[in-house]
Amino acid sequence: MFDWDANNISHIGRHNVTPEEAEQALSIFPVDVTRQYQEGEERFLQIGATSGLRVLVVVTTWRGDLLRVVRAYNAPTALQKFYWEERKEFDGN
């Protein structure tokens, strides 16, 4: 389950990302990039693609049993290439 409210919906909306797209990017085939500590909490940076093949960087943190999307934005070109290479390697192609 995801933790959505007006704050994080508005924040990702500034990058033209919807909650549905962020959830898809984390559900279809996410690639873990890094883990960091920021503002007193553990955050996870992942790259994933939406059903429309839009590659997003999504930063999340756990709030109890809910996964909260902190940021989501279009992946830069280098990270998009990295994502597709990782996915191709996983798929065995």
Summary of the structure (lengths in Angstrom):
residues: 93
radius of gyration: 12.9
end to end distance: 31.9
largest distance: 40.8
contacts: 262
relative contact order: 0.21
helix: 34%
strand: 40%
